[in-house]
Amino acid sequence: MAKVRALNRNGEITWCTAKTPGHGNCNHVLHQTGDITEKKFQKQVDRYNETMTKKLYSDCEYDRVECAESGYSLEILVDDKSPEVRAAVARNGYQPDKLADDPDETVRVMVAMQGKCLPKLIHDPSALVRRAVAKQDYGLEILKDDPSSIVKSYARKRLEEQGL
């Protein structure tokens, strides 16, 4: 397929070169395909950006979570006051080094679940974070002797399943 104008998750118009727009390696939310005129496409872009900007600065954390899950303005949301919003940012894999130091364990769990910062998170004070590290099959030899029974049992089970 020839490249088409498209709106990426951060509200910017770029070119989409995916074989099938909206699938595979496509990171766009809107495409100017078929009979969509430039004027109509621009209206769709403006509407999307207006909606997402309102949600980005909303007092409702669920609106900001929606922005983060969409990948919209992660550079702003990474510093959001809500741990739920920062966890959504972490699920997108954005700035894992920063979020690995987050005060909220749920955010650090999300970083570990993305397979990021595992050498640091294996020593996290939270057993839930260390279990998320073990679920990435990282550091099982260390975690099999973890003080937490949930971490230790999971690590030992995985080692047994791997025949180690």
Disulfide bonds with the S-S distance in Angstrom:
none
